[in-house]
Each structure stands twice: as structure tokens, then as C-alpha cells.
């Protein structure tokens, strides 16, 4: 297992998994999120290309109230 | 009708979606305000399955233009990444660019704001920069490609109104070609009217409506105030003077005795 920093917390996750797999397993509505890995934006079209590594920081953001 | 960022709008009031007592009140207040542009933010998705996004569903029902912000960002890099995520998430190239430089006043960091603006304009964003009323900063933002400037009236959420009308008036005189929106610090409808009477193109606010005792009625009040200020500015406000001038004709006054 590898450690992934996910939205500020640590989760243990299987190695050699894509960002697509990670998102699918953690989020219901995958259309209403945007992703960043290691503080860099990852366009939706590139989720499959990203293979998560030990210590990666994954941020999944969704629409929220704002002023 | 007026146009901002290539979109035609009826209302010159732009409104935030935060701090309302409920989503229903938020919807009713946005409708009552007549605003067609609503600001939003991006926050961490709640961990775990079964987490819907009621807020987003409620907002989508209103069929308004979404103006996502970068609230909470403290560096150009954070703001740029957030803007890129917002573009994909909200399907818009509009971004209300906020880069906070001081936690106490929430004052924008002008240097990081400019750096982020330069990068985002290059990447095709329509940047709505939340800025101070500093004419040099605004000049640099325009140079970087901003067609819109959003100077603060006062620190966010303070409800103090226009702290420096002189500076805001100067910006209006200096930036004739750009659209100027007063953003942040308003508390009363009269503050919005004041901004519009200076010739501003619009007003953006959130707290003054959302935290009012009756947000829906206050939204309506701000709508009228913005219209009144806009009409007043274009009607030509008379200049202020120090000496009294009678408004009733003096000639023909009864009981007049020449000494």
C-alpha cells in the first residue's frame, strides 16, 4: 500500500492505480469535481495518465458557496 | 442592457452565494436581487461516498452566469491553479481573482495579484481582479489585459461603505474604457447607490444581503439602490457648494419692503 495525501488527510491506497480509479472509488459525482495532484491542475482528459505514487497530494474540489 | 466580458446583462448588481441562512433563502434572494452574475468558490469535496452537492444543484436551477473566485489563495501559484480548476469545473473562463495578502484586513496582495493576472490572461481567462483602489496597481492590471477592475470599497464583510470615495472617483476618471465594479465592504443600499453615483458600472456584494435580517427584502433594496445610483449618475448630479441658494424664486416674494 502507498500513502496518499487526499484533501488534507492521509489514506492508504493500492499502488499502480490511476487517478481515474482513485476518484471513482472516493467520489460519487465525478462530474462535479476538479482535480490537482501535487498542487498542479490535472485536466479531466488526463486522469487516466496519472499513476499515483507514494506521497502524492491529491486535491478534489467541488462547487461551493462564495462571495 | 449593458455588457461585461462580452455578455449582455440587465442588472448591474453582481451577488455572492455565501452566508445565507438556507439554500432556499439564497435562491429567493438572488432572484429578488435581479442579479445575473453570481460568485462561487471551490472547496474540498467531502470525503466519502453519498455526498451530494445540494448547493450546486440549487444554483444551477437559477440559470445565472457563474463567476468563480479564488478566495483563500495567498500566492499567485495557488490562485492560478484554483482558476484552472474553476475553468473546468464551472465551464467558464471568467475568474474573480483574489490573492489575499493580509489576514486581518483581507487586503489583496497587489504583487501576487498582478503576477497571477499576467499568467491567467495569457491562458485566455477573463480576469475580474479584486484589487485595492490604488491607481498604479489598476494601471498595471489593465496593462496586463484586464478589461474589468474590481476595487474594494472597504475590507470584505465590514459594511463600512466607501472608505475612500476620492480614490474610487479617481479610478473612474482614469479608466474610462474599463468596466469598474465596486467589490466588497458595502453594508447599506445607500453605499451601493453612492458607488453607482460615482459612475461605476456595477456593484458586487454578498454579506450585506446574506446577513441581513431579511435577505430577500435586502436583495430587492440593493437592486433599487443600484438602479437609482446609475440613473442619478447619468442624469447629471449637481455640483456640491458651500453657500445656500434658495430654490424658491425670490422675485415676487410677498411682504417685501424696500428699505
Interface residues (C-beta under 8 A of the other chain):
Chain A: X6 X7 X8 X9 X26 X27 X28 X29 X32 X33 X34 X35 X36 X39 X40 X41 X43 X44 X59 X60 X61 X62 X63 X64 X65 X66 X67
Chain B: X16 X17 X18 X19 X20 X26 X39 X40 X41 X42 X43 X44 X45 X46 X47 X48 X49 X50 X51 X52 X53 X55 X56 X59 X68 X69 X71 X77 X78 X81 X82 X84 X85 X86 X88 X89 X90 X156 X206 X207
